[in-house]
């Protein structure tokens, strides 16, 4: 069974953000309302568009989502 996107994203957390994906993971971790159990692109995308001010660009999420799909096959 595929793990949630949040669970996948957490493997990129680092104490010091070195790239966009690491910053995204760190910020999502600090976002207590992030949809942690979701595996649904539209639900997470909509959440980030409305609440993800910490995300510089939605393209960061899109790249992370593509990697999530590849690794979770």
N, C-alpha and C positions, 0 to 999 in steps of 0.2 A: 504494500500500500504506500502510495506517495505521501511524503511528509509535507507539511504546510510550507508555503513560501517563506514565512517568517523563520521557521526552523532552518530552512536552507540558508537564508540570509545571515543568520547568526554566526555561521562559520567564518564570516568575513570580518567579524568584530576584532578590533585591535585597540590597544590603549592610545596609540597615536595614529590618527587617520592619515594614510599615505596616498589614497586615491579616492575617486568618487564612490566606488562600491563600499569601501571601508567606512567612509563618512556616512553613507546611506545606512549601513548596518548599525553603526553606533547610534545614529539619530533614531532609527526605528526602535532600537532597544530602549531608548529613553522615552519613546512615545507610548505611554501606557494604554492609549486607546487604539493602537495599531491592531488590525484584525489578525491576531496571532494564529488562529486556527484555519484561516481561509486558504484555499487552493484555487480560488477563482480570480482570473485576471481582471474581469470587469469590476468586481467588488473591491479589490485592492487598488486598482487604478482610480476608481471613483473616490475612494477614501483619500488617496494621496492628493488628488486634484483639489479636494475640499479642505484637507487638513495637513498636507505635507509641505508646509512653508519651508521646512528645512531642506527639501529636495530642490537643488538648483535647476534641474531640468527633468522632465518626465522621461527623456531618453535614457537616463541612468536606470530608472525602473525597468524600461523596456529591455535594456541590455541584460540586466540581472534576471528578468523573467525568461529571456531566451536561454540563458545559461541554466536556469532552474529546470526548464523543460528538457534540455539535453541531459542533464545529470540525473533527472528523476524518471527517465524512461525505463 
